[in-house]
Amino acid sequence: MKKLTLLLAFISIVSIVAKAQDDDSDGVVHQKGNNLFNAGIGLGYYGYGLLGNQTYSLPALTANYEIGVHDYFGVGPYVGYKSYRYSYLNDDYGFNLIAFGARGSFHYSTLLREELDIDIDDSKWDLYILANFGFEITTFSGDTNFEGDVDFIFLRPALGVRYYFNKNFAMFGEGGRGALSYLTLGITLKM
């Protein structure tokens, strides 16, 4: 929890500095030709470890790159990593998870403003729906008799919101069954 608090404090400081450096943004936040790099921390992992005491856990670390292929759509690759250990009775066991694949997103802030006349500042707010399609590889280590590694192929939807402090820096949150967690918080750099 201490590491998460330090990371959130760091992100807050970076966002304040970025806002002070460049406070203007031109146009809408998502457009064809945009290149976005997103790095985040996932919270609320789903899955294993229902019995025993968790002795170690690394939050899900994720990164993705998004290319705007249309004013409303973006696509790109993603990767994520999560690790944790448990002890139960006389057993000690752990999981390492790696997720990777492609993701697609539909950005609808401008659509809400233009077509439905909703008062939203689409130069700051980016609302989107996304789907991750890919693979999840789980490796197991421990004292118990677990039958090998587990590989999954999945399609997972999520909702996202991104707030731009300036034209090149934003913070985002994605909720839903994303890569390795139910909630991902992070930063976006527009290149």
C-alpha positions in Angstrom: 0.0 0.0 0.0 2.9 2.3 0.7 4.3 1.8 -2.8 0.9 2.6 -4.3 0.6 5.8 -2.2 4.1 6.9 -3.4 3.2 6.2 -7.0 0.0 8.2 -6.8 1.9 11.0 -5.2 4.4 10.9 -8.0 1.7 10.9 -10.7 0.0 13.9 -9.0 3.3 15.9 -8.9 4.0 15.1 -12.6 0.5 16.2 -13.6 0.8 19.5 -11.7 4.2 20.2 -13.3 2.8 19.3 -16.8 -0.2 21.6 -16.3 2.1 24.4 -15.3 4.3 24.0 -18.3 1.6 23.8 -21.0 -2.0 24.7 -20.2 -3.4 25.0 -23.7 -4.8 22.2 -25.8 -5.8 22.4 -29.4 -8.9 20.7 -30.6 -10.4 17.4 -29.5 -8.4 14.9 -27.5 -8.8 11.9 -29.8 -8.3 12.2 -33.6 -7.1 10.1 -36.5 -3.3 9.9 -36.5 -2.9 10.2 -32.7 -0.2 8.1 -31.1 -0.7 7.4 -27.4 1.5 5.5 -24.9 -0.4 4.4 -21.8 1.2 3.0 -18.6 -0.9 1.9 -15.7 -1.3 0.0 -12.4 -4.2 -2.5 -12.2 -6.1 -2.9 -9.0 -8.6 -5.7 -8.0 -7.2 -8.8 -9.6 -9.6 -11.6 -10.3 -8.8 -15.3 -10.1 -6.7 -17.5 -7.9 -5.7 -17.6 -4.2 -9.0 -18.0 -2.5 -7.5 -19.9 0.4 -4.5 -19.0 2.6 -2.7 -15.8 3.5 -1.3 -13.7 0.7 2.4 -13.2 1.5 3.5 -11.1 -1.6 1.6 -9.3 -4.3 2.8 -7.1 -7.2 -0.1 -5.0 -8.6 -0.8 -5.6 -12.3 1.6 -3.4 -14.4 0.3 -2.6 -17.9 1.4 -0.7 -20.9 -0.2 -0.2 -24.3 0.3 1.8 -27.5 -2.7 3.2 -29.3 -2.8 4.5 -32.9 -5.8 6.7 -33.9 -7.1 5.0 -37.1 -10.2 7.2 -37.2 -11.5 10.2 -35.3 -13.5 7.7 -33.2 -11.4 4.6 -33.2 -8.0 3.5 -32.0 -6.1 0.2 -32.1 -2.8 -1.1 -30.7 -0.8 -3.7 -28.7 -0.8 -4.1 -25.0 1.2 -6.1 -22.4 0.7 -6.7 -18.6 2.4 -8.5 -15.7 1.2 -9.6 -12.3 2.8 -11.7 -9.6 1.7 -13.0 -6.2 2.4 -15.7 -3.5 0.2 -17.4 -1.0 0.8 -19.7 2.0 -1.8 -22.2 3.1 -1.3 -24.7 5.9 2.1 -26.2 5.0 2.0 -25.2 1.3 3.6 -22.2 -0.3 2.6 -21.4 -3.8 2.6 -18.5 -6.3 1.5 -17.3 -9.7 3.1 -15.2 -12.4 0.7 -13.8 -15.0 1.6 -12.2 -18.4 -1.1 -10.8 -20.6 -0.5 -9.6 -24.2 -2.5 -8.9 -27.3 -4.3 -6.2 -29.1 -6.9 -3.7 -28.1 -9.4 -1.6 -29.9 -11.2 1.5 -28.5 -14.2 3.7 -29.5 -13.8 7.3 -28.4 -17.2 9.0 -28.0 -16.6 12.4 -26.3 -16.9 14.4 -29.6 -19.9 12.3 -30.7 -21.7 13.2 -27.4 -21.0 16.9 -27.9 -21.8 17.1 -31.6 -24.6 14.7 -32.1 -26.4 14.7 -28.8 -25.6 18.3 -27.8 -24.1 17.2 -24.4 -22.0 19.9 -22.8 -18.6 18.1 -22.6 -15.2 19.7 -23.0 -13.8 17.2 -25.6 -10.5 19.1 -25.6 -9.9 17.8 -22.0 -12.1 14.7 -21.5 -11.8 11.5 -23.6 -14.5 8.9 -22.9 -14.0 5.5 -24.5 -15.1 1.9 -24.6 -12.4 -0.7 -25.2 -11.9 -4.4 -25.8 -8.7 -6.3 -25.1 -8.2 -9.4 -27.1 -5.2 -11.6 -26.3 -3.5 -14.2 -24.3 -2.9 -14.7 -20.6 -0.2 -17.0 -19.6 -0.1 -18.2 -15.9 2.8 -20.0 -14.5 2.6 -21.7 -11.1 5.3 -22.5 -8.6 4.9 -24.1 -5.2 4.7 -27.1 -3.0 1.3 -28.3 -4.0 0.4 -30.5 -7.0 -0.9 -28.1 -9.6 -1.2 -29.4 -13.1 1.1 -27.2 -15.2 0.7 -23.8 -16.6 -2.6 -22.2 -17.7 -3.0 -20.3 -21.0 -6.2 -18.3 -21.8 -7.4 -16.6 -25.0 -9.8 -13.9 -24.1 -11.9 -10.9 -25.2 -12.5 -8.4 -22.3 -14.4 -5.2 -22.5 -13.9 -2.1 -20.3 -14.9 1.5 -20.0 -12.4 4.3 -19.9 -12.0 8.0 -19.1 -9.0 10.1 -19.7 -8.4 13.7 -18.6 -5.8 15.8 -20.4 -3.8 18.3 -18.3 -2.3 19.6 -21.6 -2.2 18.5 -25.2 0.4 15.8 -24.5 -0.2 14.5 -21.0 -3.2 12.9 -19.4 -4.3 10.6 -16.6 -6.7 7.7 -17.2 -8.9 5.2 -15.5 -10.3 2.0 -17.1 -12.9 -0.1 -15.3 -14.1 -3.6 -16.4 -12.4 -6.8 -17.1 -9.3 -5.4 -18.5 -5.8 -6.9 -18.7 -5.2 -8.6 -15.3 -7.4 -6.4 -13.2 -10.8 -4.8 -12.8 -9.5 -1.2 -12.5 -6.5 0.3 -14.1 -5.2 3.8 -13.3 -2.3 5.4 -15.1 -0.8 8.1 -17.3 -1.0 8.8 -21.1 1.6 10.5 -23.2 0.5 11.7 -26.6 3.2 11.7 -29.2 
